Amino acid sequence: MAAIGISTGATMNGGQKLAMKYFTVAIALFGAQVLFGMLAGLQYLYPDFLFGILDFSVNRMLHINAMVVWLLFGFIGSVYWMLEDESGIPVVGLGLGNLIFWIFTLAVVVVVLVYLLVQIGPGEQSSIWLINEGREYIEAPRWADIGIVVCVLAFFYNVAGTFAKGKFTNIGGVLVMDLIALAGLYLAGMYYTPNISMDQHWWWWVIHLWVEATWEVLVGCLMAYGLIKTMGVRRKIVETWLYIEVALMFGSGILGLGHHYFWIGTPEYWFTIGGFFSALEPVPLVAMVVHAVFDAGHHKMKSSNNPALAWIIAQAFGNFFGAGVWGFMHTLPQINLYTHGTQWTASHGHLAFFGAYATMVIAFLYMAIQKWRGDVYMSGNLVGAWKWKWAIFLLHAGMIMMVMALLISGYEQSQIERAIGGSTWMAYFEAQGHRWFVQGMFWRQIGGWVFTAGFVLLAWDLMTIGKRETRRAVAVVEESAATA
């Protein structure tokens, strides 16, 4: 029997041990995202800061790419964590999964070093393949693009093969179908064309459909599993909600892609399609909020893992407000004409990615730590509970400060640069220098410091939570249909 509070991993299966490796890299990359974000924020306020040492464009690129990659590591780790438990058998091809982890991690390290060491240079075929592809958000060189697809395909083999051989649950079925899209849609970002409108058309397939379709569905699967494990929610309930969310997400999310087609040279019918279906996108997010809060209330907040449950509920609200409300605020073409490309967009991006995705990965980190420490007690009156409570508070307080500050700066840009100045270069620089914009960016930086403090506290808590506990985890049994 594993000792309570001691980190041995004796209670974990093979997939969960692999998941811990992914979680370790994920939290390190999360820290890198915070670091580069803070440096970029300082460069907004003090343009000479690190001039000639770390270019702002590289800083920003590392900030965004670190976010995408740490979330991807977190998602992969979360799936490996639940895979054997959900399927009832050991992971098929676990050795390949471990090999792919080390290849993926090494590739990330190499790409980051190249970004830092080769910050400027000519754009040639060799640089596209070896240094930087030059496409915003997916700047990784072509060799890394191919590597990502290979890694996801190997990951898909592990998941699909395991569910095919073992118990094929509804959560597993949705997950397997979603992973096909996760690998396939990334290929659209590797399509080259000299036509900028066509290039942007396919580029948005990665940026939008990866995030607003495949990632959302993946998060839905993780939430369903998380609610079952933390509160014992009846599987039939969460799987029903999952199917509803999937139907609504694909129904609105795919054609909702049209709100990115407004200004890139595509036909005018995208104004109607994009505006209408984008307006429907918050609907499935409401369903997530309803089922998370209903389940929590129905179970009187009783759970086997309070920190994980708190982050799951935070995900439901963060997803709704960040992706839903903040996205809808500027998704209609009549509004987007003035807000597109301003800090208004950055405000939405910050809240959406943190609220929809980071929260769910953090929930799984707490679920993993609990089992890693021998199924330690993590419910009410947990020893040292103040750390996780202050961490979730500071992270959300810092994020809300950044989001509102960016929104104010974006509102100023939309008025002075777009509505009054007519989107000229002179209007752009006038808006960038306006005191409201500068004040907004200053308060964004303050919010960043608060968020950084929350991250440090989160990392400390993940390393120490449960160490002084001697109680075993509260047993939560999935409700049977008869007691529903």
Backbone torsions as a table, in degrees:
resi	resn	phi	psi	omega
1	MET	NA	132.8	-178.3
2	ALA	-70.3	144.1	178.1
3	ALA	-71.7	139.8	-179.4
4	ILE	-74.0	132.0	176.5
5	GLY	83.8	-6.0	-179.7
6	ILE	-99.8	133.0	-176.4
7	SER	-81.8	94.2	179.8
8	THR	-117.7	-28.8	-176.8
9	GLY	73.3	11.5	-176.2
10	ALA	-66.6	-24.4	-177.9
11	THR	-90.2	0.7	-174.4
12	MET	-97.0	148.3	175.1
13	ASN	-87.5	179.5	-176.1
14	GLY	-61.6	-41.8	179.4
15	GLY	-64.4	-37.0	-179.5
16	GLN	-71.4	-33.9	175.1
17	LYS	-65.7	-38.6	175.1
18	LEU	-66.6	-38.6	178.9
19	ALA	-59.5	-38.4	-180.0
20	MET	-61.5	-34.4	176.4
21	LYS	-64.7	-45.1	178.4
22	TYR	-63.4	-40.4	-179.7
23	PHE	-64.5	-37.4	179.7
24	THR	-62.8	-45.9	178.3
25	VAL	-67.2	-37.9	-178.9
26	ALA	-59.7	-46.8	-177.2
27	ILE	-68.8	-31.7	176.2
28	ALA	-66.4	-42.9	178.6
29	LEU	-69.6	-31.5	173.8
30	PHE	-59.8	-43.6	176.7
31	GLY	-62.5	-39.1	177.5
32	ALA	-64.5	-39.8	177.3
33	GLN	-60.0	-44.9	179.6
34	VAL	-63.1	-44.3	-179.1
35	LEU	-60.4	-52.3	-177.6
36	PHE	-68.1	-30.9	175.4
37	GLY	-65.3	-41.8	178.2
38	MET	-65.4	-40.5	178.3
39	LEU	-64.6	-41.2	178.5
40	ALA	-65.1	-38.6	177.4
41	GLY	-62.4	-40.4	177.1
42	LEU	-65.4	-35.6	178.9
43	GLN	-68.7	-27.6	173.2
44	TYR	-63.6	-40.5	-177.7
45	LEU	-82.7	-34.4	-178.4
46	TYR	-129.2	86.3	-172.3
47	PRO	-57.4	-23.8	179.9
48	ASP	-82.3	-7.5	-177.4
49	PHE	-63.9	121.9	-179.4
50	LEU	62.2	20.4	179.1
51	PHE	-61.6	130.7	-178.2
52	GLY	83.7	-7.0	179.0
53	ILE	-111.3	-51.4	178.9
54	LEU	-136.4	103.2	-176.4
55	ASP	-65.5	144.4	-178.9
56	PHE	-58.0	-40.5	-178.1
57	SER	-63.6	-35.8	177.7
58	VAL	-71.5	-41.9	178.2
59	ASN	-57.2	-49.4	-179.9
60	ARG	-62.7	-41.6	-179.9
61	MET	-62.1	-43.1	179.1
62	LEU	-67.2	-36.9	177.8
63	HIS	-60.4	-47.9	-177.2
64	ILE	-73.9	-43.5	-179.1
65	ASN	-65.7	-37.1	177.1
66	ALA	-61.7	-38.8	177.7
67	MET	-61.5	-49.1	-178.3
68	VAL	-61.1	-44.5	-174.3
69	VAL	-73.6	-38.7	180.0
70	TRP	-67.8	-35.1	176.4
71	LEU	-67.5	-38.7	178.3
72	LEU	-64.2	-43.3	175.4
73	PHE	-60.6	-42.8	179.8
74	GLY	-63.6	-41.4	178.7
75	PHE	-65.1	-46.0	180.0
76	ILE	-61.5	-43.8	177.8
77	GLY	-61.6	-40.3	-179.6
78	SER	-64.2	-38.4	179.2
79	VAL	-68.6	-44.1	176.7
80	TYR	-60.9	-34.3	-179.2
81	TRP	-62.2	-40.5	-175.5
82	MET	-92.4	-10.9	-167.0
83	LEU	-62.0	-53.2	-178.1
84	GLU	-68.0	-37.7	179.6
85	ASP	-64.6	-41.0	-176.4
86	GLU	-76.6	-35.5	-176.6
87	SER	-90.0	-23.9	179.0
88	GLY	85.1	3.9	179.1
89	ILE	-136.8	162.8	176.4
90	PRO	-62.3	154.9	-178.5
91	VAL	-62.7	129.3	175.8
92	VAL	-74.6	127.3	178.6
93	GLY	72.5	37.5	-177.6
94	LEU	-61.8	-35.7	178.1
95	GLY	-59.5	-42.7	176.5
96	LEU	-63.0	-40.4	178.7
97	GLY	-59.9	-42.2	177.9
98	ASN	-66.2	-39.6	178.0
99	LEU	-63.3	-45.1	-179.5
100	ILE	-62.6	-36.2	178.1
101	PHE	-58.1	-48.0	-177.7
102	TRP	-67.6	-37.5	177.6
103	ILE	-64.7	-45.5	-179.5
104	PHE	-61.7	-45.4	-178.8
105	THR	-64.5	-44.1	179.0
106	LEU	-62.7	-40.2	179.0
107	ALA	-62.4	-40.4	178.6
108	VAL	-62.7	-44.1	179.4
109	VAL	-60.9	-45.2	-179.4
110	VAL	-62.7	-45.0	-179.3
111	VAL	-61.5	-43.3	-179.8
112	VAL	-64.3	-42.8	179.0
113	LEU	-62.6	-40.3	177.9
114	VAL	-64.6	-42.6	176.6
115	TYR	-55.4	-42.4	-175.9
116	LEU	-76.3	-36.8	-174.4
117	LEU	-86.7	-26.2	-179.6
118	VAL	-122.4	79.8	-173.7
119	GLN	-85.4	-27.0	-179.9
120	ILE	-134.6	158.9	179.1
121	GLY	157.4	173.2	-178.9
122	PRO	-71.9	149.4	175.7
123	GLY	-90.6	103.3	-177.9
124	GLU	-128.2	173.8	178.3
125	GLN	-60.2	-37.6	179.9
126	SER	-67.5	-37.6	179.8
127	SER	-70.4	-32.9	176.8
128	ILE	-63.5	-38.6	-177.7
129	TRP	-81.5	-30.5	-169.9
130	LEU	-115.1	-23.3	-170.4
131	ILE	-119.7	-61.6	-173.1
132	ASN	-159.3	127.2	-178.2
133	GLU	-78.3	-16.4	174.0
134	GLY	76.5	15.0	-179.9
135	ARG	-107.8	121.2	-171.9
136	GLU	-53.0	133.6	179.1
137	TYR	78.0	-25.3	177.4
138	ILE	-125.7	53.3	-175.0
139	GLU	-74.1	-11.1	-175.9
140	ALA	-50.7	139.1	178.8
141	PRO	-61.6	162.8	-172.8
142	ARG	-59.1	-37.8	-179.9
143	TRP	-62.2	-36.2	178.9
144	ALA	-72.1	-35.4	175.1
145	ASP	-56.6	-49.6	-179.7
146	ILE	-62.7	-39.5	179.1
147	GLY	-62.3	-40.3	179.1
148	ILE	-61.8	-44.3	180.0
149	VAL	-63.4	-42.5	179.2
150	VAL	-62.0	-43.6	-179.9
151	CYS	-63.7	-41.9	-180.0
152	VAL	-67.4	-36.2	178.0
153	LEU	-66.1	-39.5	176.5
154	ALA	-65.4	-40.4	176.1
155	PHE	-61.4	-42.1	177.6
156	PHE	-61.8	-39.7	178.2
157	TYR	-61.1	-44.7	177.9
158	ASN	-57.4	-48.3	-174.7
159	VAL	-71.4	-52.0	-177.6
160	ALA	-63.9	-42.1	180.0
161	GLY	-64.1	-37.8	-179.5
162	THR	-68.5	-46.0	179.7
163	PHE	-68.7	-33.9	179.0
164	ALA	-66.2	-34.7	-178.6
165	LYS	-85.1	-31.5	-176.9
166	GLY	-103.5	-146.0	-179.8
167	LYS	-79.7	123.7	-176.6
168	PHE	-100.3	91.7	-178.0
169	THR	-82.5	170.7	176.6
170	ASN	-64.4	-38.9	176.1
171	ILE	-61.4	-43.4	178.9
172	GLY	-63.2	-40.3	179.4
173	GLY	-62.7	-46.2	178.4
174	VAL	-63.2	-40.9	-178.1
175	LEU	-63.2	-45.0	-179.2
176	VAL	-62.3	-46.1	178.9
177	MET	-63.0	-36.7	-179.6
178	ASP	-67.5	-36.7	-178.8
179	LEU	-68.1	-27.5	174.6
180	ILE	-61.5	-45.1	178.8
181	ALA	-68.6	-34.4	-179.5
182	LEU	-60.8	-41.7	178.5
183	ALA	-78.4	-42.4	-174.6
184	GLY	-67.2	-42.3	-176.1
185	LEU	-68.3	-26.2	179.1
186	TYR	-66.1	-25.5	179.3
187	LEU	-62.7	-28.4	180.0
188	ALA	-61.8	-29.9	-180.0
189	GLY	-75.8	-7.3	179.8
190	MET	-100.1	1.3	-179.7
191	TYR	-79.9	126.1	-177.8
192	TYR	-104.0	134.0	172.6
193	THR	-150.5	140.1	179.0
194	PRO	-75.0	-9.4	179.4
195	ASN	-82.8	116.9	-173.1
196	ILE	-65.6	-34.2	178.6
197	SER	-66.5	-43.8	178.0
198	MET	-66.8	-38.3	179.1
199	ASP	-61.2	-46.7	178.6
200	GLN	-65.3	-34.7	178.7
201	HIS	-57.0	-50.3	-177.4
202	TRP	-77.3	-32.4	178.5
203	TRP	-58.5	-39.7	-179.5
204	TRP	-69.2	-20.5	175.6
205	TRP	-61.8	-37.5	177.7
206	VAL	-75.1	-52.5	-172.7
207	ILE	-63.7	-42.0	-176.4
208	HIS	-90.0	-54.1	-172.3
209	LEU	-71.2	-29.9	174.0
210	TRP	-62.1	-46.6	-172.6
211	VAL	-82.8	-49.9	-170.5
212	GLU	-91.4	0.7	175.2
213	ALA	-125.1	-70.4	-172.9
214	THR	-66.4	-42.2	-178.5
215	TRP	-68.8	-38.6	179.4
216	GLU	-63.6	-41.9	179.0
217	VAL	-66.5	-40.8	177.6
218	LEU	-59.9	-43.1	178.1
219	VAL	-63.8	-36.8	176.4
220	GLY	-60.4	-41.4	177.3
221	CYS	-64.2	-43.3	-179.5
222	LEU	-65.9	-39.7	178.8
223	MET	-64.1	-42.4	179.7
224	ALA	-59.3	-47.3	179.3
225	TYR	-64.8	-42.4	-178.5
226	GLY	-62.3	-39.9	179.3
227	LEU	-68.5	-35.8	177.3
228	ILE	-64.6	-43.8	-174.2
229	LYS	-78.3	-33.4	-176.7
230	THR	-88.1	-29.6	-176.2
231	MET	-124.8	-6.2	-178.5
232	GLY	72.5	28.1	179.4
233	VAL	-61.7	141.2	-179.4
234	ARG	-62.6	129.2	-175.9
235	ARG	-56.3	-38.9	-177.8
236	LYS	-59.6	-35.8	-178.7
237	ILE	-67.4	-51.9	-175.7
238	VAL	-69.6	-32.8	178.8
239	GLU	-71.3	-34.2	174.7
240	THR	-62.7	-46.8	177.3
241	TRP	-61.7	-38.0	-179.2
242	LEU	-61.9	-44.2	178.8
243	TYR	-64.5	-39.8	177.6
244	ILE	-62.1	-45.4	-179.8
245	GLU	-63.6	-41.0	179.4
246	VAL	-62.7	-45.0	-179.7
247	ALA	-61.9	-46.1	179.8
248	LEU	-68.2	-38.3	-177.6
249	MET	-64.8	-46.9	179.6
250	PHE	-73.0	-32.4	179.0
251	GLY	-65.5	-39.9	-179.0
252	SER	-98.1	-35.8	-173.1
253	GLY	-68.1	-38.1	-176.6
254	ILE	-68.5	-51.8	179.0
255	LEU	-76.4	-19.6	173.8
256	GLY	-64.0	-15.8	172.6
257	LEU	-52.6	-25.4	-177.0
258	GLY	-59.9	-20.6	-179.9
259	HIS	-71.5	-9.8	173.6
260	HIS	-91.7	-6.9	-176.8
261	TYR	-97.1	5.5	-174.5
262	PHE	-61.4	-43.7	-165.9
263	TRP	-123.1	26.4	-177.3
264	ILE	-114.1	12.7	176.3
265	GLY	95.2	12.1	177.9
266	THR	-83.6	165.7	-178.2
267	PRO	-59.2	155.4	-173.7
268	GLU	-67.3	-19.2	-178.5
269	TYR	-64.7	-16.4	177.7
270	TRP	-68.2	-21.2	175.4
271	PHE	-60.2	-45.4	-178.4
272	THR	-72.8	-49.0	-177.7
273	ILE	-62.7	-49.4	-178.1
274	GLY	-63.6	-44.0	-179.0
275	GLY	-64.1	-44.4	-175.6
276	PHE	-69.6	-52.2	-175.1
277	PHE	-73.6	-27.2	174.2
278	SER	-66.3	-33.6	178.6
279	ALA	-66.2	-23.9	179.4
280	LEU	-84.0	-13.8	-173.6
281	GLU	-59.6	-33.6	178.9
282	PRO	-67.3	-16.6	-174.4
283	VAL	-58.8	-52.1	179.6
284	PRO	-65.1	-25.1	178.1
285	LEU	-69.1	-34.3	174.9
286	VAL	-62.0	-41.2	179.7
287	ALA	-59.7	-39.9	178.1
288	MET	-61.1	-45.4	-179.9
289	VAL	-61.6	-46.6	-177.2
290	VAL	-59.4	-48.5	-174.3
291	HIS	-73.1	-32.1	178.1
292	ALA	-68.5	-46.1	-179.0
293	VAL	-69.8	-40.9	178.3
294	PHE	-60.4	-46.1	-178.9
295	ASP	-63.7	-40.5	-180.0
296	ALA	-64.6	-43.6	179.7
297	GLY	-67.5	-39.9	-179.1
298	HIS	-61.7	-33.6	-178.8
299	HIS	-97.1	11.8	177.6
300	LYS	53.7	37.0	178.6
301	MET	59.6	14.7	177.6
302	LYS	-77.4	125.5	-177.6
303	SER	-148.7	165.2	177.6
304	SER	-86.2	-12.3	-175.5
305	ASN	-150.5	92.9	-176.4
306	ASN	-62.3	-44.3	178.6
307	PRO	-59.7	-43.3	-179.9
308	ALA	-63.5	-43.3	179.6
309	LEU	-63.3	-40.8	178.8
310	ALA	-60.5	-41.3	179.8
311	TRP	-72.0	-31.2	176.5
312	ILE	-65.8	-44.1	178.1
313	ILE	-66.5	-38.3	176.4
314	ALA	-61.6	-35.2	178.1
315	GLN	-63.7	-41.7	-178.9
316	ALA	-61.6	-47.0	179.9
317	PHE	-71.7	-41.7	-179.9
318	GLY	-63.3	-38.8	178.0
319	ASN	-64.4	-44.0	-178.6
320	PHE	-64.6	-48.9	-178.0
321	PHE	-75.8	-43.7	-176.7
322	GLY	-70.5	-55.2	-179.0
323	ALA	-80.9	-38.0	-175.1
324	GLY	-82.8	-69.8	-174.8
325	VAL	-65.9	-50.8	-178.0
326	TRP	-66.6	-31.0	176.5
327	GLY	-71.6	-42.6	-178.6
328	PHE	-66.3	-29.5	-177.7
329	MET	-55.1	-31.0	-176.1
330	HIS	-133.7	31.2	-178.5
331	THR	-95.4	-23.7	178.7
332	LEU	-71.9	139.2	-174.3
333	PRO	-58.7	-32.6	-179.9
334	GLN	-64.2	-29.7	178.1
335	ILE	-92.0	-40.7	-176.4
336	ASN	-61.8	-25.2	176.8
337	LEU	-55.1	-33.5	-176.7
338	TYR	-100.7	-20.4	-174.4
339	THR	-104.2	-16.5	-174.3
340	HIS	-58.4	127.0	176.0
341	GLY	80.8	5.4	176.9
342	THR	-95.0	179.8	177.6
343	GLN	-67.1	-11.5	173.0
344	TRP	-58.7	-43.1	178.1
345	THR	-64.3	-41.5	178.7
346	ALA	-63.9	-36.5	177.3
347	SER	-59.7	-47.7	178.1
348	HIS	-62.3	-44.2	-177.4
349	GLY	-62.4	-43.8	-179.6
350	HIS	-60.9	-49.9	-176.2
351	LEU	-69.5	-36.3	-177.9
352	ALA	-68.4	-48.6	-177.7
353	PHE	-67.2	-41.8	179.1
354	PHE	-69.2	-48.8	-175.9
355	GLY	-67.4	-36.3	-174.4
356	ALA	-88.9	-35.0	-169.0
357	TYR	-118.8	-48.9	-178.0
358	ALA	-59.1	-39.9	-178.3
359	THR	-60.8	-40.7	-178.5
360	MET	-70.5	-38.7	177.3
361	VAL	-63.2	-42.3	179.2
362	ILE	-62.6	-38.0	176.7
363	ALA	-58.1	-43.2	179.5
364	PHE	-70.5	-29.9	175.0
365	LEU	-60.3	-42.7	179.0
366	TYR	-68.4	-37.2	176.3
367	MET	-63.5	-38.8	-179.6
368	ALA	-69.2	-43.0	-179.4
369	ILE	-61.8	-38.2	179.8
370	GLN	-58.6	-46.6	-178.3
371	LYS	-75.0	-33.9	179.1
372	TRP	-60.6	-31.2	179.6
373	ARG	-93.5	21.4	173.5
374	GLY	83.6	39.1	-178.8
375	ASP	56.1	52.8	-177.0
376	VAL	-75.3	155.5	178.8
377	TYR	-66.1	128.8	177.6
378	MET	-141.4	36.4	178.3
379	SER	-101.7	-146.0	-177.1
380	GLY	-64.7	150.3	-179.9
381	ASN	60.1	33.8	176.8
382	LEU	-66.3	136.8	177.6
383	VAL	-64.3	127.1	180.0
384	GLY	75.6	22.4	-176.9
385	ALA	-64.5	-19.6	-178.3
386	TRP	-59.3	-29.6	-176.4
387	LYS	-66.9	-47.1	-178.0
388	TRP	-71.4	-31.3	178.8
389	LYS	-69.2	-43.0	177.1
390	TRP	-69.8	-32.7	178.2
391	ALA	-63.8	-47.0	-179.4
392	ILE	-66.8	-34.5	178.2
393	PHE	-67.9	-49.3	-177.2
394	LEU	-66.1	-39.3	178.2
395	LEU	-63.2	-43.0	179.6
396	HIS	-73.2	-39.1	178.2
397	ALA	-63.0	-44.8	178.1
398	GLY	-63.7	-40.7	179.4
399	MET	-65.1	-43.6	-179.6
400	ILE	-63.8	-39.3	176.3
401	MET	-60.9	-45.8	179.3
402	MET	-63.4	-44.4	-177.6
403	VAL	-62.0	-46.0	-178.5
404	MET	-69.9	-37.1	177.8
405	ALA	-65.0	-43.7	178.0
406	LEU	-64.9	-36.1	178.4
407	LEU	-63.4	-40.8	178.4
408	ILE	-65.1	-45.4	177.7
409	SER	-62.6	-40.3	178.8
410	GLY	-66.8	-37.2	177.7
411	TYR	-64.0	-40.9	177.6
412	GLU	-63.0	-42.4	178.6
413	GLN	-62.6	-44.4	-177.2
414	SER	-63.7	-30.6	179.3
415	GLN	-81.4	-55.4	-172.3
416	ILE	-78.5	-44.3	-177.6
417	GLU	-77.3	-44.3	-172.2
418	ARG	-93.0	-60.6	-172.7
419	ALA	-68.2	-43.4	-176.6
420	ILE	-91.2	-46.0	-174.2
421	GLY	-85.4	-12.3	176.8
422	GLY	73.2	24.9	174.5
423	SER	63.3	30.6	175.5
424	THR	-85.4	167.4	177.7
425	TRP	-62.3	-40.8	179.3
426	MET	-61.5	-40.3	178.9
427	ALA	-66.5	-35.7	178.2
428	TYR	-60.7	-49.3	-178.2
429	PHE	-69.7	-32.9	176.5
430	GLU	-63.8	-42.5	179.6
431	ALA	-67.6	-38.7	-179.5
432	GLN	-64.0	-29.1	-177.3
433	GLY	-96.6	-2.8	-177.4
434	HIS	-67.4	144.7	-175.1
435	ARG	-62.8	-32.0	178.6
436	TRP	-65.6	-40.0	178.2
437	PHE	-64.2	-48.0	-178.4
438	VAL	-62.8	-42.6	178.7
439	GLN	-62.3	-39.9	177.8
440	GLY	-61.6	-43.0	-179.5
441	MET	-69.5	-30.8	176.1
442	PHE	-65.1	-47.1	-179.8
443	TRP	-70.0	-27.4	172.4
444	ARG	-60.5	-41.0	-179.9
445	GLN	-67.0	-38.4	175.9
446	ILE	-60.8	-45.6	176.5
447	GLY	-59.8	-34.6	177.6
448	GLY	-63.8	-38.2	177.5
449	TRP	-66.5	-39.2	177.3
450	VAL	-63.9	-43.2	178.8
451	PHE	-62.7	-41.4	178.9
452	THR	-60.9	-42.2	177.0
453	ALA	-60.5	-39.4	177.4
454	GLY	-64.7	-39.1	179.0
455	PHE	-65.2	-44.1	178.9
456	VAL	-59.9	-42.9	179.4
457	LEU	-66.3	-38.5	177.2
458	LEU	-61.4	-47.2	-179.7
459	ALA	-62.3	-41.2	177.8
460	TRP	-62.1	-43.8	-178.6
461	ASP	-64.7	-42.1	-179.6
462	LEU	-63.7	-29.3	179.2
463	MET	-81.9	-20.0	-172.7
464	THR	-120.8	-18.0	-173.8
465	ILE	-59.5	135.0	178.1
466	GLY	84.7	-6.4	-176.8
467	LYS	-62.8	-37.2	-176.2
468	ARG	-97.5	6.3	179.2
469	GLU	-84.2	142.1	176.1
470	THR	-117.3	-4.0	-179.0
471	ARG	-89.9	150.5	176.7
472	ARG	-84.6	159.1	-179.4
473	ALA	-59.8	145.8	175.6
474	VAL	-65.5	128.9	180.0
475	ALA	-76.6	121.6	178.0
476	VAL	-117.3	117.2	-177.3
477	VAL	-103.1	134.3	178.8
478	GLU	-60.4	132.2	-179.9
479	GLU	-61.0	140.8	174.9
480	SER	-88.0	159.1	-179.8
481	ALA	-60.0	-28.0	-176.7
482	ALA	-70.7	-27.9	-178.9
483	THR	-95.6	1.1	-176.8
484	ALA	-70.6	NA	NA
